[in-house]
Amino acid sequence: FDDEIAAAMKESGCFRLNVGVESHNTEILKYTKKGVTKEQIIKGFEIIHKYDFESVAFFIIGFPGQTIEDAWATMDFIKIIKPSFILMNSLLALPHSAVYFDLVKRGVFQKDYWKEHVLNPVKDYVLPSWRGDDMDKSFMDIRDQIMKRFYLSPGFVLKETYGDITNYRFKQLGRKIKMGFKMVCGAREQEFRGNQD
């Protein structure tokens, strides 16, 4: 992705790019085997901004060996690359994926659970957690908090509100306001529960 490609895309009518960033962490980027560096991601987003594309940055947290602190550092990287929107999830070890076989090979999974399930299927089967339930919950909480901080930030709210009003997208603005209230109420409910514990 360079200036020439970006200019051609813009000329063809492209207005939004979906980018599988995955992580800000150099070791995790190597683990994904996508052949992309942190510096290339930053440079790519500089080009995205230069040509005034909207962007959706996709992130995954919870890779093997990733710490809670490193997962939180994703927020700092988001501030550097400044995508228009973000989507984030916690890593799943899908059957027959490279991650799943890596976990089996390293003994994180005691056995090949998917193979066992295929040979002896059980209704409503759930793969055992390889991180542990507490870590799974921690990564999901981090995901939720980062998404809330991004989408409820004053800069994002003002930009979206201004864009919808100036382009007469009032139904879209109404949907965003409802979603914002749901996020705020969910955050307050979590805060209340935390204070009760």
Salt bridges, closest charged atoms under 4 A:
ASP3 OD1 - LYS50 NZ 2.75
GLU22 OE2 - LYS34 NZ 2.89
GLU27 OE2 - LYS30 NZ 3.56
GLU54 OE1 - ARG16 NH2 2.66
ASP70 OD1 - HIS24 NE2 3.02
ASP102 OD2 - ARG106 NE 3.01
GLU116 OE1 - LYS111 NZ 2.95
ASP136 OD1 - ARG131 NE 2.81
ASP141 OD2 - LYS137 NZ 2.79
ASP144 OD1 - ARG143 NH2 2.61
GLU160 OE2 - LYS159 NZ 3.65
GLU160 OE1 - LYS176 NZ 2.45
ASP164 OD1 - ARG169 NE 2.84
ASP164 OD2 - LYS176 NZ 3.01
GLU189 OE2 - ARG193 NH2 2.53
